[in-house]
């Protein structure tokens, strides 16, 4: 389309989706950014975009300096060649001549711990041996940027510690590192900041301690002891088929997805289809985290504002002046009820992404609203 000078379509085609959207960060020299999130969040795709394996459809990615990537453990070495031969080939690809490679050869082999297997074909190596050799070669030369994606996961614990120490040394020498891992220990050992992704969206960016805490909260657990937070939503029984909730829309969001900052405001229209007009109806919104745990709700009955439904198509405006949820991904469900009996209920009618770009402290699941007054002194009693 660019060749023909046609404007790309804004609408997604069949089976298309945004793998990443609304991502923004800077990694400085001498800094490591850890990227965390569940499977399918877009972590590996992000590294491939930085490495130019993929081309971004929108936005800008700027890299300054040389890049070394460790994105897959099955792509960097030639399986029919020995480990020693692979060292010479990879070092040549990195710009080293034979004399420079000769000088580094023993150190590369020793770091990988492959003295006895270095002259065997790489196809005979285990995944751990393969990863150790590839990591040892790639990090033997100082580069400006290192992209590391789970290559340490298959190594034993002794090698992981050596590898993390080497990453810290590269960082002290001025390298910028983007490190993807599911291992909390590995990320905490080397990362200065963390980026938390859910479903291709940037949820939070900041302190690793706070981000891991938020990650556990978002998937339904308080800490690494896997203590559950909140209650599961029981199955909802519908007593009527004459009322249906069709969708929730907002002028500031795309279909089925809303993004808001913690403490921000939202205005939604809950659209419905009803066979008959109804009075004194309650509207309930449930906010559910990725583990299916109910963390917050909105109930019109608590506001003492009666809701009436019209026959045919209609809509109820819902205003949330202060979104008290902290950073995370939430699925919104909506239901109408009368006297505690559900008339209509829609699960996962909307995805809500609550964003906090700087996360330096624990905040729990909710942020409480409050009133603050300057220079207030209580009355002093006499006597």
C-alpha positions in Angstrom: 0.0 0.0 0.0 2.9 2.3 0.7 4.4 1.5 -2.7 1.1 2.4 -4.4 0.8 5.5 -2.2 -2.5 4.3 -0.7 -3.5 5.2 2.8 -3.6 2.1 5.1 -7.0 1.2 6.4 -7.7 2.1 10.0 -10.2 -0.8 10.3 -8.8 -4.2 11.2 -9.6 -7.1 8.7 -10.9 -10.5 9.6 -8.7 -12.3 12.1 -6.5 -9.2 12.6 -5.8 -7.7 16.0 -3.4 -5.2 17.5 -0.5 -7.2 19.0 0.8 -4.0 20.7 -0.8 -0.6 21.1 -0.1 2.6 23.1 3.4 1.6 24.2 5.9 4.3 25.1 9.2 4.2 27.0 12.9 5.1 26.9 15.8 3.0 28.0 19.0 4.9 28.7 22.6 3.8 28.6 23.5 1.8 31.6 19.9 0.8 32.4 17.9 -2.4 32.2 14.2 -2.5 31.5 12.5 -5.7 32.5 9.3 -6.5 30.5 6.8 -8.7 32.3 3.3 -9.9 31.8 1.3 -13.1 31.0 1.8 -15.2 27.9 0.4 -13.4 24.8 0.9 -10.0 26.3 3.2 -8.9 23.5 6.6 -9.1 25.2 8.4 -11.0 22.5 6.7 -9.0 19.7 8.0 -5.8 21.4 11.6 -7.1 21.2 11.2 -8.1 17.6 9.9 -4.7 16.7 13.0 -3.1 18.4 15.2 -5.5 16.5 13.4 -4.7 13.2 12.3 -8.3 12.7 8.8 -6.7 12.4 7.9 -3.3 11.1 5.6 -1.2 13.3 2.3 -0.1 11.7 2.2 3.1 13.6 4.5 5.2 15.8 8.3 5.4 16.0 11.1 3.1 17.3 14.5 4.8 17.6 17.6 2.8 18.5 21.0 4.4 18.8 24.1 2.1 18.5 24.8 -1.5 17.9 22.3 -4.2 18.9 22.8 -7.8 20.1 19.7 -9.9 20.3 19.0 -13.1 22.1 15.4 -13.7 21.1 15.3 -17.4 20.4 17.5 -20.3 21.4 17.1 -22.1 18.1 18.2 -19.5 15.5 21.7 -18.3 16.2 23.9 -21.4 15.7 24.4 -23.9 12.9 23.4 -27.4 14.2 25.7 -29.4 11.9 28.8 -27.5 12.9 30.7 -27.9 16.2 30.5 -25.4 19.0 34.0 -24.2 18.3 33.2 -23.6 14.6 30.0 -21.7 15.6 32.1 -19.4 17.8 34.2 -18.4 14.9 31.3 -17.8 12.6 29.3 -15.8 15.1 32.3 -13.7 16.1 32.9 -12.9 12.5 29.3 -11.8 12.1 29.9 -9.5 15.1 32.9 -7.9 13.3 35.8 -9.7 15.0 38.7 -11.1 13.0 40.3 -14.5 13.6 43.1 -13.1 15.9 40.5 -11.3 18.1 38.3 -14.5 18.2 41.4 -16.6 19.1 42.1 -14.3 22.1 38.5 -14.7 23.3 37.9 -18.3 22.5 38.9 -19.9 25.9 36.9 -17.3 27.9 33.8 -18.0 25.8 34.1 -21.7 26.2 34.8 -21.4 29.9 31.8 -19.1 30.5 29.5 -21.5 28.7 31.0 -24.5 30.6 31.3 -26.5 27.5 35.0 -27.5 27.6 34.2 -31.2 27.0 31.5 -30.7 24.3 32.9 -27.8 22.3 34.1 -29.9 19.4 30.8 -31.9 19.1 28.1 -30.9 16.7 25.6 -28.4 18.1 22.7 -30.6 17.2 23.8 -33.0 19.9 23.5 -30.2 22.6 20.7 -30.0 25.0 18.6 -26.8 25.1 20.5 -25.6 28.1 23.9 -26.2 26.5 22.7 -24.4 23.3 21.5 -21.4 25.3 24.7 -21.2 27.3 26.9 -21.2 24.2 24.7 -18.6 22.4 24.6 -16.3 25.4 28.3 -16.6 26.0 29.1 -15.6 22.4 26.6 -12.8 22.2 27.7 -11.2 25.4 31.5 -11.6 24.9 31.6 -8.3 23.0 30.2 -5.0 24.4 27.3 -3.6 22.4 25.2 -0.6 22.9 21.8 -2.5 23.2 21.1 -6.0 24.3 17.6 -7.6 23.7 17.2 -10.7 25.9 14.1 -12.9 25.7 13.8 -15.9 28.1 17.0 -17.5 26.9 18.1 -18.0 30.5 15.0 -20.1 31.3 16.5 -23.3 30.1 19.8 -22.9 31.8 20.6 -24.3 35.2 20.6 -22.0 38.3 24.4 -21.7 38.4 24.6 -20.5 34.8 21.6 -18.2 35.3 23.4 -16.4 38.1 26.6 -16.1 36.0 24.6 -14.8 33.1 22.8 -12.2 35.3 26.1 -11.0 36.7 27.4 -10.6 33.1 24.3 -8.6 32.2 24.9 -6.3 35.2 28.5 -5.9 34.1 27.4 -5.0 30.5 25.0 -2.5 32.1 27.8 -0.9 34.2 29.8 -0.6 30.9 27.1 1.5 29.4 24.8 -1.0 27.6 21.0 -0.5 27.4 19.2 -3.8 28.1 15.6 -4.9 27.4 15.0 -8.1 29.3 11.9 -10.3 28.9 11.4 -13.0 31.5 8.8 -14.8 33.6 11.3 -15.3 36.4 10.9 -12.8 39.1 14.3 -13.6 40.5 16.0 -12.9 37.2 14.2 -9.7 36.6 14.8 -8.3 40.1 18.5 -9.2 39.8 19.2 -7.0 36.8 16.3 -4.7 36.0 16.2 -1.0 37.1 12.6 -0.5 36.0 9.8 -2.8 34.7 7.2 -2.5 32.0 4.0 -4.4 32.7 2.0 -5.5 29.6 -1.5 -7.1 29.4 -3.1 -8.0 26.0 -0.7 -5.7 24.1 -1.3 -2.7 26.3 1.1 -0.9 28.6 -0.4 -1.0 32.0 2.3 0.4 34.2 6.0 1.4 34.1 8.2 1.8 37.1 9.8 0.2 40.2 10.2 -3.6 39.8 8.9 -4.3 43.3 5.7 -2.4 42.7 5.2 -3.8 39.3 5.5 -7.5 40.4 3.1 -6.8 43.2 0.7 -5.3 40.6 1.3 -8.3 38.3 0.3 -10.7 41.1 -2.7 -8.6 41.9 -3.9 -8.4 38.3 -3.8 -12.2 37.9 -5.6 -12.7 41.2 -2.9 -13.2 43.8 -1.5 -11.0 46.5 2.1 -12.3 46.5 4.3 -15.2 45.6 2.6 -17.4 48.2 -0.3 -17.4 45.8 -2.9 -16.1 48.3 -6.1 -15.3 46.5 -7.6 -11.8 46.6 -11.4 -11.3 46.4 -14.2 -13.6 45.5 -15.1 -15.4 42.3 -18.4 -14.2 40.7 -21.0 -16.9 41.0 -22.8 -18.0 37.9 -25.7 -15.6 37.1 -29.1 -17.1 36.5 -31.3 -15.1 34.1 -35.1 -15.2 34.9 -36.2 -13.4 31.7 -35.4 -13.5 28.0 -37.3 -10.2 27.3 -34.4 -7.9 28.2 -30.9 -8.0 26.8 -27.8 -5.8 27.2 -26.3 -5.2 23.8 -23.1 -3.2 24.5 -21.3 -0.5 26.4 -20.1 2.4 24.4 -18.0 5.5 25.1 -17.2 8.4 22.8 -13.5 8.3 24.0 -12.9 4.6 23.5 -12.8 2.0 20.8 -15.4 -0.8 20.5 -15.2 -3.2 23.5 -12.1 -1.6 25.0 -11.5 1.5 27.2 -8.3 3.0 28.6 -8.2 5.3 31.6 -5.7 6.6 34.2 -6.1 5.8 37.8 -8.2 8.6 39.3 -9.6 9.6 35.9 -13.2 9.8 34.9 -15.4 7.8 32.5 -18.7 8.2 30.9 -20.4 5.1 29.4 -23.7 4.3 27.7 -25.1 0.9 28.6 -27.3 0.0 25.6 -30.2 -2.5 25.9 -33.1 -4.0 24.1 -36.3 -4.6 26.0 -39.7 -5.9 25.0 -41.5 -3.9 27.6 -41.1 -0.7 29.6 -39.9 -1.3 33.2 -39.6 0.8 36.3 -37.4 0.6 39.5 -34.7 -1.4 37.8 -31.2 -1.7 39.2 -28.1 -1.6 37.0 -24.9 -3.3 38.3 -21.4 -3.2 36.8 -18.8 -5.7 37.9 -15.1 -5.2 37.5 -13.3 -8.5 37.3 -9.5 -9.1 37.1 -7.8 -11.6 34.8 -8.1 -14.4 37.4 -11.9 -14.0 37.4 -12.0 -12.4 40.8 -14.5 -9.6 41.5 -12.5 -6.6 42.7 -15.1 -3.7 42.5 -18.7 -3.0 41.5 -21.1 -0.2 40.7 -24.7 -0.6 41.8 -27.4 2.0 41.0 -29.4 0.9 44.1 -26.7 2.3 46.4 -27.1 5.7 44.8 -30.9 5.7 45.3 -31.4 6.8 41.7 -34.2 4.7 40.2 -33.7 3.5 36.6 -36.6 3.1 34.2 -36.3 1.2 30.9 -38.2 2.0 27.7 -39.6 -0.6 25.3 -37.4 -1.2 22.3 -33.8 0.1 22.2 -32.6 2.3 25.0 -29.5 3.4 26.9 -28.5 4.3 30.4 -25.7 6.8 31.0 -23.2 5.8 33.7 -20.7 8.4 34.9 -17.7 7.4 36.9 -16.1 10.7 38.2 -13.2 8.9 39.9 -11.9 5.5 38.7 -10.5 4.1 42.0 -8.9 1.0 40.4 -5.1 0.9 40.3 -3.2 -0.2 37.2 -4.3 -3.4 35.6 -6.6 -5.1 33.1 -10.2 -5.6 34.1 -13.2 -7.2 32.4 -16.5 -5.4 32.9 -19.8 -7.2 33.2 -23.2 -5.6 33.3 -26.6 -6.7 34.5 -30.2 -5.4 35.2 -32.1 -6.7 38.2 -35.3 -6.2 40.1 -35.6 -7.1 43.8 -32.4 -9.2 43.6 -33.5 -11.2 40.6 -31.4 -10.9 37.4 -33.3 -9.9 34.3 -30.3 -9.6 32.0 -26.5 -10.1 32.5 -23.6 -9.8 30.1 -20.1 -11.1 31.1 -17.0 -9.6 29.6 -18.9 -6.9 27.7 -16.0 -4.5 27.9 -12.2 -4.6 28.7 -10.9 -1.8 30.9 -7.2 -0.9 31.0 -6.3 1.2 33.9 -2.9 2.9 33.3 -0.3 4.3 35.6 2.9 5.0 33.7 5.0 5.6 36.9 4.6 2.9 39.6 6.9 3.4 42.5 4.8 2.2 45.4 2.2 -0.4 46.4 -1.3 0.7 46.0 -3.4 -2.4 46.5 -6.5 -2.9 44.4 -8.3 0.3 45.0 -7.4 4.0 45.5 -9.6 5.7 48.2 -10.9 9.2 47.5 -10.4 11.7 50.2 -10.7 15.4 51.1 -7.6 17.3 52.1 -7.4 20.8 53.8 -4.3 22.9 54.2 -3.4 24.6 57.5 -6.1 23.0 59.5 -5.7 23.1 63.3 -8.3 21.5 65.7 -9.8 23.8 68.3 -7.7 23.9 71.5 -9.5 23.3 74.8 -9.0 25.6 77.7 -8.1 24.7 81.2 
